[in-house]
């Protein structure tokens, strides 16, 4: 049977340049974009984790839907949280142990996409 080797979520954004700026603050680096100016699609990477950012038309934002949430497995939740605190990002929760056995914190990007960073608290 074929194996799935990786997943690369594509997050909807209003402005790719603004999203790139935000994710750089989190330590992501840009890996590609479809254009050198006014990009509509770009890839970013943090370690072995890759996300894609895709610009969507303003009319697509009028439909009242929840934004997706992406979960990241990390080795040191507290250290990553401390790094993110230095950037003064809004909507950053404090790390906490969950009833389902993880230790995690959450934040939102400027377009409302949820980002959750966690490890198994039983480790």
C-alpha positions as CSV (number, residue, x, y, z in Angstrom):
1,X,0.0,0.0,0.0
2,X,1.2,3.5,-0.8
3,X,2.3,5.6,2.2
4,X,1.4,9.2,2.8
5,X,4.7,11.0,3.4
6,X,3.7,14.5,4.4
7,X,0.8,16.9,4.7
8,X,1.0,20.6,3.5
9,X,-2.1,22.5,4.6
10,X,-3.1,25.5,2.4
11,X,-4.3,28.4,4.5
12,X,-6.6,31.0,3.0
13,X,-5.3,34.5,3.4
14,X,-6.4,38.0,2.4
15,X,-2.9,39.3,1.6
16,X,0.0,36.9,1.0
17,X,2.7,39.5,1.9
18,X,1.0,40.3,5.2
19,X,0.7,36.6,6.0
20,X,4.4,36.0,5.1
21,X,5.4,38.8,7.5
22,X,3.3,37.3,10.3
23,X,4.7,33.8,9.8
24,X,8.3,35.1,9.6
25,X,7.7,36.5,13.1
26,X,6.9,32.9,14.2
27,X,10.2,31.6,12.7
28,X,8.9,30.3,9.4
29,X,11.0,31.0,6.2
30,X,9.6,31.4,2.8
31,X,10.4,28.6,0.4
32,X,8.6,29.7,-2.8
33,X,6.0,32.0,-4.3
34,X,4.2,32.2,-7.6
35,X,5.4,35.8,-8.2
36,X,8.1,38.0,-7.0
37,X,5.6,40.9,-6.4
38,X,2.0,40.6,-5.3
39,X,2.2,36.9,-4.7
40,X,-1.0,35.0,-4.7
41,X,0.5,31.7,-3.5
42,X,3.5,31.0,-1.4
43,X,5.1,28.2,0.7
44,X,6.7,28.6,4.1
45,X,8.7,26.2,6.3
46,X,9.7,25.8,9.9
47,X,12.0,22.8,10.4
48,X,10.4,19.9,8.5
49,X,6.9,21.5,8.7
50,X,5.5,23.2,5.5
51,X,2.5,25.4,5.0
52,X,1.1,27.0,1.9
53,X,-0.6,30.4,1.9
54,X,-3.1,31.2,-0.8
55,X,-4.8,34.5,-1.5
56,X,-8.6,34.4,-1.7
57,X,-10.9,37.0,-3.2
58,X,-12.6,39.3,-0.6
59,X,-16.0,37.9,-1.6
60,X,-14.9,34.5,-0.3
61,X,-14.6,36.0,3.2
62,X,-18.3,37.1,3.4
63,X,-19.6,33.6,4.0
64,X,-19.7,33.0,7.8
65,X,-17.5,29.9,8.2
66,X,-15.0,28.9,10.8
67,X,-11.4,29.1,9.8
68,X,-9.4,25.9,9.8
69,X,-7.1,24.9,12.6
70,X,-3.7,23.3,12.0
71,X,-2.0,21.3,14.8
72,X,1.8,21.2,15.1
73,X,3.7,18.6,17.2
74,X,6.6,20.3,18.9
75,X,9.4,19.1,21.2
76,X,9.3,22.0,23.7
77,X,6.0,23.8,24.1
78,X,7.2,26.3,26.7
79,X,10.3,27.4,24.8
80,X,8.3,27.9,21.6
81,X,5.6,29.8,23.5
82,X,8.3,32.0,25.1
83,X,9.7,32.8,21.6
84,X,6.2,33.7,20.4
85,X,5.6,35.9,23.4
86,X,8.5,38.1,22.4
87,X,6.8,38.9,19.1
88,X,3.7,40.3,20.9
89,X,1.3,38.3,18.8
90,X,-2.4,38.7,19.6
91,X,-4.6,35.8,20.5
92,X,-1.8,33.8,22.0
93,X,-3.1,31.4,24.8
94,X,-1.0,30.2,27.7
95,X,0.2,26.6,27.6
96,X,-2.0,24.2,29.4
97,X,-2.6,20.5,29.9
98,X,-5.8,19.3,28.2
99,X,-8.2,16.6,29.3
100,X,-7.2,14.5,26.3
101,X,-3.6,14.3,27.4
102,X,-1.7,17.0,25.5
103,X,0.2,20.1,26.6
104,X,-0.5,22.9,24.2
105,X,-1.1,26.6,23.3
106,X,-3.0,28.2,20.5
107,X,-2.9,31.4,18.4
108,X,-4.6,32.8,15.3
109,X,-3.0,34.3,12.3
110,X,-4.3,37.7,10.9
111,X,-6.8,35.9,8.8
112,X,-8.3,33.8,11.6
113,X,-6.6,30.5,10.8
114,X,-6.0,28.6,14.1
115,X,-2.6,27.3,15.0
116,X,-2.2,24.9,17.8
117,X,1.3,23.8,19.1
118,X,1.4,20.7,21.3
119,X,3.1,17.6,22.7
120,X,1.7,14.6,24.4
121,X,1.7,15.4,28.1
122,X,2.4,11.8,29.0
123,X,5.9,12.1,27.5
